[in-house]
Amino acid sequence: MDKNKLFDKVIDYVEKTGKPLLALRYSEKVVLFAPALFFDPKDLIEIIKVVESFLNLTLIVKLHPTSNFKDFKRFASKKVILVKKNIHELINASDLVIIKYSTVGLEAMAFGKPLIVFGLNLTKENIYAETKAVLVAHNGSELKKAIKDCFDNEAVKKELAINREKVLKDYLNIG
């Protein structure tokens, strides 16, 4: 099977139809957090604190398909939406994606989305960090700065886009 088949299918759909995969926009800007199955809830709590400090952001938390939704209900609020929807719809509808260790990072890059790798106990061996196609944050203040840079710093946005294209070409033969 061609490793690019899924990305091609998703990108072709968006280009051919001109339709976003998820039409509903929750706020001015949408941040998607897609944790892996096993993650530290402290990371989620910190992300929520940071996102709630911005007036114009909504956080969508895409739970892992095998996660127990009930375990996370306590985190839901007007600015924090927990979902188990199709990841491609959510990436397409988001303005920014946050991960720790997940293949969702590559999918976000394929959609051209800025990507932040975040974790309170993040190791230096994170493969995404090595690409320079992402911003890395280890705490709330670094995360807040990274979010601001992804939205407001033109030089950072340009550098991320250039490095994202390089990653897609080098690792996935896209582009």
C-alpha positions as CSV (number, residue, x, y, z in Angstrom):
1,M,0.0,0.0,0.0
2,D,1.2,3.5,-0.9
3,K,2.2,5.3,2.3
4,N,0.7,8.6,0.9
5,K,-2.7,7.1,0.0
6,L,-4.5,8.5,3.1
7,F,-3.0,11.9,2.8
8,D,-3.7,12.0,-1.0
9,K,-7.3,11.1,-0.4
10,V,-7.8,13.7,2.3
11,I,-6.1,16.5,0.4
12,D,-7.8,15.6,-2.8
13,Y,-11.2,15.8,-1.1
14,V,-10.5,19.3,0.3
15,E,-9.0,20.6,-3.0
16,K,-11.8,19.1,-5.2
17,T,-14.7,20.1,-3.1
18,G,-13.4,23.3,-1.6
19,K,-15.3,22.2,1.5
20,P,-13.7,21.9,5.0
21,L,-14.2,18.5,6.5
22,L,-15.7,20.0,9.6
23,A,-17.8,23.0,8.8
24,L,-18.6,24.1,12.3
25,R,-16.1,26.7,13.7
26,Y,-16.3,27.0,17.5
27,S,-14.6,30.4,17.9
28,E,-12.3,32.8,16.1
29,K,-9.4,30.3,16.4
30,V,-9.4,26.6,17.1
31,V,-6.6,24.7,18.8
32,L,-6.6,20.9,18.5
33,F,-4.9,18.8,21.2
34,A,-4.6,15.2,20.1
35,P,-3.0,13.1,22.9
36,A,-1.8,9.6,22.5
37,L,-3.6,6.8,24.4
38,F,-1.4,7.1,27.5
39,F,-0.6,10.7,28.4
40,D,-0.2,12.7,31.6
41,P,-3.4,14.5,32.5
42,K,-1.2,17.3,33.9
43,D,-0.4,18.1,30.3
44,L,-4.0,18.5,29.5
45,I,-4.6,20.6,32.6
46,E,-1.8,22.9,31.6
47,I,-2.9,23.2,28.0
48,I,-6.4,24.1,29.2
49,K,-5.1,26.8,31.5
50,V,-3.1,28.4,28.7
51,V,-5.8,28.2,26.1
52,E,-8.4,29.7,28.5
53,S,-6.0,32.6,29.0
54,F,-6.7,33.7,25.4
55,L,-10.0,35.4,24.6
56,N,-10.3,34.1,21.1
57,L,-9.3,30.4,21.4
58,T,-11.3,27.2,21.7
59,L,-9.6,24.0,22.6
60,I,-10.8,20.8,20.9
61,V,-9.4,17.7,22.6
62,K,-9.5,14.7,20.3
63,L,-9.5,11.7,22.6
64,H,-7.8,8.5,21.4
65,P,-10.4,6.1,20.0
66,T,-9.8,3.7,22.9
67,S,-10.0,6.4,25.6
68,N,-12.9,6.3,28.0
69,F,-14.8,9.5,27.3
70,K,-16.3,9.5,30.8
71,D,-12.8,9.9,32.4
72,F,-12.4,13.2,30.6
73,K,-15.8,14.8,31.0
74,R,-14.7,16.9,33.9
75,F,-12.4,18.9,31.6
76,A,-15.2,20.0,29.3
77,S,-16.2,23.7,29.4
78,K,-17.4,26.5,27.0
79,K,-13.8,26.7,25.7
80,V,-12.8,23.0,25.9
81,I,-14.6,20.6,23.7
82,L,-14.0,16.8,24.0
83,V,-14.6,14.8,20.9
84,K,-14.0,11.5,19.2
85,K,-14.7,12.7,15.7
86,N,-12.6,11.9,12.6
87,I,-9.1,13.3,13.2
88,H,-8.9,14.6,9.6
89,E,-12.0,16.7,10.0
90,L,-10.6,18.1,13.2
91,I,-7.2,18.9,11.8
92,N,-8.8,20.6,8.8
93,A,-11.0,22.7,11.0
94,S,-8.2,23.7,13.4
95,D,-5.8,26.6,13.2
96,L,-3.1,25.0,15.3
97,V,-2.4,21.4,16.5
98,I,-0.7,20.4,19.8
99,I,0.7,16.9,20.3
100,K,3.2,15.2,22.5
101,Y,4.0,11.9,20.7
102,S,1.6,11.1,17.9
103,T,1.4,10.4,14.2
104,V,-1.3,13.2,14.2
105,G,1.7,15.5,14.0
106,L,2.6,14.3,10.5
107,E,-1.1,14.5,9.5
108,A,-1.2,18.1,10.7
109,M,1.8,18.9,8.7
110,A,0.2,17.4,5.6
111,F,-2.7,19.8,6.2
112,G,-0.3,22.7,6.5
113,K,-1.2,23.3,10.1
114,P,1.3,24.8,12.6
115,L,2.3,22.2,15.2
116,I,3.4,22.5,18.8
117,V,4.9,19.6,20.7
118,F,4.1,20.0,24.3
119,G,4.8,18.1,27.5
120,L,5.7,18.9,31.0
121,N,8.1,15.9,31.0
122,L,8.9,16.0,27.3
123,T,12.2,14.3,26.5
124,K,14.8,15.7,24.1
125,E,14.5,12.7,21.9
126,N,11.2,13.8,20.4
127,I,11.4,13.2,16.7
128,Y,9.2,16.1,15.8
129,A,11.5,18.6,17.7
130,E,14.5,17.5,15.6
131,T,12.8,18.5,12.3
132,K,12.5,22.2,13.3
133,A,9.0,22.1,11.7
134,V,7.4,22.5,15.1
135,L,7.6,24.7,18.2
136,V,8.5,22.9,21.4
137,A,7.1,23.8,24.8
138,H,7.9,22.2,28.2
139,N,5.7,24.4,30.4
140,G,2.7,26.8,30.4
141,S,4.7,30.0,29.7
142,E,6.6,28.3,26.8
143,L,3.3,27.0,25.4
144,K,1.6,30.5,25.6
145,K,4.6,32.0,23.7
146,A,4.5,29.2,21.1
147,I,0.8,29.8,20.5
148,K,1.3,33.5,20.1
149,D,4.2,32.9,17.7
150,C,2.2,30.5,15.6
151,F,-0.6,33.1,15.2
152,D,1.3,36.4,15.2
153,N,5.0,36.0,14.4
154,E,5.4,36.1,10.6
155,A,9.0,35.0,10.7
156,V,8.2,32.0,12.9
157,K,5.2,31.1,10.7
158,K,7.4,31.3,7.6
159,E,10.2,29.1,9.1
160,L,7.7,26.5,10.3
161,A,6.1,26.3,6.9
162,I,9.4,25.9,5.1
163,N,10.6,23.2,7.5
164,R,7.1,21.5,7.3
165,E,7.4,21.2,3.6
166,K,10.9,19.8,3.9
167,V,9.6,17.1,6.4
168,L,6.7,16.2,4.1
169,K,9.1,15.9,1.1
170,D,11.9,14.1,2.9
171,Y,9.8,11.7,5.1
172,L,6.6,11.2,3.2
173,N,7.5,12.1,-0.4
174,I,4.7,14.7,-0.4
175,G,5.4,18.0,-2.2
